[in-house]
Amino acid sequence: QVQLVESGGGLVQAGGSLRLSCAAFKCTFSSYAMGWFRQAPGKEREAVAAISKLGGYTYYSDSVKGRFTISRDNAKNTVYLQMNSLKPEDTAVYSCAASLPSNSERVYPTDRSYNYWGQGTQVTVSS
């Protein structure tokens, strides 16, 4: 069973930056596409960014494009989300997710493609 553990959340002022990390355990990490999702109170979960298993393809939602960067280090079994120019509307619980292992180098922008989820980390952006 794949285990995902997020870290790096916290409270930051608008315009600031945070870097989220998601460490994966009990898996061959380079076989899994990864994604970052967020859910704010009273709102549906939304995809933020995604990356293919070898890092060759990435996806960003329109709301974060140009501000967030997803990356991965397969040697460290970790995926990152660098968040710059943060806005109050970025406040949410951020979760990472892993797809099923695949031979394809693909990126998946929707949550239905992911089978394993972390517990989430809170990001709060104050105005």
N, C-alpha and C positions, 0 to 999 in steps of 0.2 A: 504494500500500500504506500503510495507516494505521500510524503509529508512535506508541507510547505509552511515556512515560518517567516512572517514579514517583520521588518523592523524599520526604524527611521522616521516614524510619524512624530507629530508634535504640534506645538503652537508656534505660528510665525506671523509676522506682520505682512500686510499686503505689499507686494513687490519683492518679497523675500524668496528664498529658495529652500528646498528640502530634497534629500535623496533617500528614496525608499529602497530597501533591499529585500529580496525574497530568496531564502536559502531552501534548497530542495534536498530531501533525504530519501533513501530507500528507492532510488531509481537511477537509470542510466540517463542522466539529465539531458544529454545531447540528442536524445530521441524524442524530446517533447517540445512542441511549440508552447509558448508561454504568453500570458496576457495579464494586464493590470485592469482592474475594474474598480468602480467606486459607487457608493450608495449614500446619498444624503437623506436625512430624516424626511419621511413623507414622499420620497421619490423612488422611482424604479432604479434598479442597478443599471449602470451604463458602462460600456467599454471605453477605456481611456486610451490604451495602447496595447499593441501585441507585437510579437516577434517570432519568426520562424525558428526551427530547432537549431540551425547553424548561424542564425543571425543575419541571413542574407536578405530577408524581407521584413519590413516593419509596417505597422498600421497606426495611425493616430486619429482620434476623433477630431472633428472640426474645432471643438471647444478648447483643445489643448495644443493643436498643431502650431509649431513654432515656439512653444514655451516648454514642452515636456520632451524628454528623450528617453526612449527605452533602449536598454543594452543588456547583454548577457556575457557571462564568463563561464564557459562550459567546464573549464578546469577547476573552477571553484563552486560549481553547481549553484550558481546564483544569477538571478535576473535583477536588474536595477531600473528604477524610474527616477530620473533627474527632473525635478520640477522647478522651473524658474518663473519669475514674474508672477508669482502666485496672487490669486484674487480671492476675495471672500467667497465667491461662488464655487471655488474649488474645495471648500470645506465638505468633508465626507469621510466615511470609512473606506479605506483603500485595501483591496484584496488582490492577491495574485492567484493565478490559476494555471493549471497544466492540462494539456490535451492528453488524449491517448497517445502512446508511442506510435511513431509513423516513420515510414521510409521516405516520405515526401517532404520537400523543403517548402512549406506553405505557412501562411499566416492566417489566423482565424480571428475575425473581428467581432464575433458574437459569442455570448456566453454559452450557447447550446453546444459549442464545440469543445467545451472544457469539462473534464471529469474530476479534477482534484482541485481543492480550494484551500487557501490558508484561512486563518482566523480573522485576519484584517488588522489594520492599524489606523488609528484616528489621525486625520490631518485637519487642523483648524487654522483658518486664515482670518486674522482680525483686520478690521478696516481702520 
